[in-house]
Amino acid sequence: MAKLLQEYQRKRDFNATSEPLGKTPRGKHAHALQYCIQKHDASHLHYDFRLELDGTLKSWAIPKGPSLDPKVRRLAVHVEDHPLDYANFEGAIPQGHYGAGDVIVWDRGIWQPEGDPRQAYAKGKLRFRLQGEKLAGVWNLFRTHLDGKKEQWMLVKSNDGEARSASDYDIVQAQPDSVLSDRTLLARPATSAAGQRAAPAKRLRTSAGRKAELPAQLQPQLATLVESPPSGEWRYEVKFDGYRILARIEGDEVRLFTRNGHDWSAKMPHQLAALRTLKLKSAWLDGEMVVAGEQGIADFQALQNAFDSNSDEHISYYLFDLLYLNGKDLRECPLQERRVRLQALLEHNTAAELAFSADFDEPVESLLDSACRMELEGLIGKRLDSIYVGRRSSDWIKLKCKQRQEFIIVGYTDPKGSRNGFGALLLALHDKDKGQLRYAGKVGTGFSTTTLDSLHARLKPLAAQRPPLLNAPGGAEARGVHWLQPRLLAEVAYAQMTREGIVRHAVFHGLRDDKPATAIDLERPMPNTPIALPNDLGELRLTHPDRLIDPTSGATKRQVAEYYASVAPWMLPHLKQRPVALVRAPDGLGGELFFQKNAAGLGIPHIVTYDKDQAGQAAMVINRPDALLGAVQMNMLELHTWNATDKQFDKPDRFVLDLDPDPALPWKAMQEATHLTLTLLDELGLRTFLKTSGGKGMHLVVPLTRRAGWDDVKDFSHAIVNHLAGLFPDRLSSVSGPKNRVGRIFIDYLRNGKGATTVCAYSLRAREGLPVSVPIWREELVQLKGANQWNLFNLGERLAQINDPWAEYATTRQSITAAMRKQLGLC
C-alpha cells in the first residue's frame, strides 16, 4: 500500500494541507468495499470518483460529474490512488498547493464488482453495482484509447431501473450538497481570458409581490455551510446565537413559530405586544430571538434561561426578512427589495424588543475576521437578488469562525519546491498537569514570501539539539525537523483539534511579541461559579473543571457537567429505578475508558446500590440529578441501562433492537432498514420508540408490561430479527460479528439478556465531538443525515424547540401475545 500511495504523498505538503497523510491502516474487521464521490472546486469544478480496491481508493476525475442517462458518457481521467480515509475528507486545500480549493463528499456508499475486480481493473473494464446515498444500480467504467498525459476512461450508467434521461433529470444539479454535512460548493463565475473573475450575470426577478391569501404556515429558508466566501453580489449579516422564529401577523392576532413549526406565542408576550405596535394588516416576518450578554454579544445560555424563567423582557427579536405584507406574497421578490421594505417598516419602531438585522458590504474577509475576534459564531451571507425558498439553499450561506489560539513555536521543517525560508512551524502548548510542553501539530499556510524570510531569520538563532516536548513526534513526521528553544509565540487559526490535541486546518496569522511564551495553554472558559443543579438541589463543585475531555471540540469537564445538568429533566425518567453502567474517562477521550457496572469506589452521592443476591449481579441506580452530576464528578461520559427496573429485576419492561451497520454502508441503508423493522413491529401491533445511537446506528425501543421473563423476551426479539433477515438477506443480518454484516446491517437482539445494557436516551457518547443518543419522532428519520447529528453543543437548541418524541413512552401498555409469537413461528 505504501508504494501505491507514493504519488499521492509526493504531490502534497502535509505541513500545509489537512488532507489525510495516508498512514491509517484498514481496520482488522471485514467491510464491504466503499466508494465515494467528492465534489472538488479546484481550478475547475469537477467530481472525484473513488473505488476501494487493494487497500487504497482508485481514483478518477470526472469534469462534469456522473449522469444517470445510459446514453451519456462521462470522461473520467485516471489519477493517483488515494488513502482509504480520504473518503471522509471535507475541507479546504490551501492556495498554492496541489488541488487547491474546497472539497465536499457529494456521495458515498458501497460498490459491488461483477467478477474479479482486480482483473477487471487491470483490463480497464469494470462493471459494478453502487449502493450510495445518491447513486444506485449498475455502472460501467472502461479505459479508452484516447491520447493524453493520463489514462482516459469513461463512466456510463447501465440501462436499469435506476437510469433516467438527462433531459428529465440531472442529479448533479438536483442534488448539489454534501451527504456528510450541511456544506455545499457554490458554482463560481467564469474566469475571463485575463484571469480575472467575470462579473456574475444579473438574474432578472419580478419586484412586485403577487396578491395572495395569508399563508397559515411557512417553512424558513436555511443557510448552507461553505468553506470559503463565494464570488458575486452578496451581503453579510451577523450569525446570531439564538432561536430562529417566524412571526405571523393578522390584525391584532400575532403568533410566533419556531423553525420546526411549533407555536411559541405564549412564551413571548412582550415580543407579541411589540409586533402589534407595527400596526400591520397582515404579514410574515423572519428573524432571530436573542439575549445580549456581556459586550452586547448574543448569549444562547442566557436566552435559554430567559425562557426557563419566563423572563422574555430581555429578549430582542432581530428581523432580517419580510415574506408577506398586507395581502402580497413577497417571497418571489429579490432579497434586497424585501429588506428595503422591512427596514422601512421598522424605521419608526419604538419597541425595544424589535431590531433590524443590519448587513454589511465591506470585504467579507475583514468582516469574518472581526466577527471571530468578537467571539461571534460567524456570518450569514445572502445573494442579493435571491428569492425566498422554504428549504436549505445555496443562496444563503454560513461562514463559521475558526478558533484562534497562541501556540509556542518549537521547531520548523525545510521548505519544498520553490518555497523559501521554511516549510511549516511545529507548535506546542503547556501541559499544566505535567509541567511540560506537549506537541500540538503544524502550521504550513498563511505565510507571505516576506514573512517566510523574516521569520526564518528569527528562528535560526533559537536552534536546539533536542525537542523541548513531552510527546515529540517520531518517524517521518520528525525527520528533518529543526528544533527550537520555546521562545516565540504564533497566533494560529484552526478549524478543529484532534483527540490527541493536534490542530487541523491551521492558518498562521502572525507572531505575538506582546506576551511571553511561558504558561501558554489552550484557551478555555474558566469556571468561576459552581454548577447549579435542577430542582433546587444545591450546587456541584467539580475537581479539575477545566480538564479537556475532547480536544476535537474543546469540551471540558465543566461543559460535560453543564450538559447533564441541563438534560437531567429529559434523561432522568429513562434512568429512574433502572440499573446503569457507566463509561468513565478519567483522562478524557485520549486516555483509557472504563466500563463500570457497580458503584464500588465511586463515592457518588445518593446512588442506589444492589448486591448479587438482590439483582443477580452487583448493580447501581441513578434516580436523582445530584447523583447524575456526582457521576460526572467521577469522570463519567456515557450511561447504559438495563431493560428492567429495580421493581422486578427478573421481568424486563422493554426490549431493544440495535441496528448496527457495516461502516461502509450509506446512511440511506440505515434509514431503509429502520423503516423495514418498524413495519414489522407495526404489523405485530407493538408501539416502538426511536432514538439515534450517537454513533452510526439506530435504536428501536419497545416498552412492555412486566409479564414475560428474560429468556422469553430475548427469544421473541431474536425471532423478529431472524424473520427480517430471512425476508431481506442481502440487507440485514441476524448473526453477530463483522464478517456477517459485510455490506449489511446486523440487528442486535443480544442486548435483551439479563444484565445487558443499551446507551441511555440523552447520554453523551465517548467519541470525537461528544455526540448524543437522541429520541426522535418517526417522521424525522427521513430528515436525518446521520446518527451522530446532535452533540453536547447543539442538543440544547433542539430540546428548546421540540416536544418530547417519547412523551407517551411511560404510559404505553403492551405485551408479547400468543398471536405475535405465532406470527413469528414461535408456537
Secondary structure, DSSP 4 states (H G I P E B T S, - for coil): -TTTTHHHHHT--TTT--S--S--PPPSS--PPEEEEEEEESSSEEEEEEEEETTEEEEEEETT---S-TT--EEEEEEEEE-GGGGG--EEEPTTSTT-EEEEEEEEEEEEESS-HHHHHHHTEEEEEEEESS-EEEEEEEE----SSS-EEEEEE-SSTT---TTT--HHHH--S-SSSSB--PPPPPBPTTSSBPPPPPPP---SPEE-PPPS--PPPEEEE-SSPPSSSEEEEE--SSEEEEEEEETTEEEEEETT--B-GGG-HHHHHHHHTT--SEEEEEEEEE-B-GGG-B-HHHHHHHHHTT-GGG-EEEEEEEEEETTEE-TTS-HHHHHHHHHHHHTT---TTEEE--EE-S-HHHHHHHHHHTT--EEEEEETTPPP-SSEEEEEEEEEPPEEEEEEEEEE----TT--S-S-EEEEEEETTTTEEEEEEEE--S--HHHHHHHHHHHGGGB-SS---SS---GGGTTT-EEB-S--EEEEEESEE-TTS-EES-EEEEE--SS-STT-----PPP-SPEEPGGG--EE--SSTT-EEETTTTEEHHHHHHHHHHHHHHHHHHHTT-BEEEEE-TT-TTS--EEE-S-TTT--TT-EEE-HHHHSS-EEE--SHHHHHHHHHTTEEEEEE-SS-TT-TTS-SEEEEEEEE-TTS-HHHHHHHHHHHHHHHHHHT---EEEE-SSS-EEEEEE--S-S-HHHHHHHHHHHHHHHHHH-TTTEESS-SGGGGTTSEEEE-GGGSTT--EEPTT-B-SSTT-BB--EE-GGGGGG-S-TT--BTTTHHHHHHHS--TTTTSTT------HHHHHHTT--
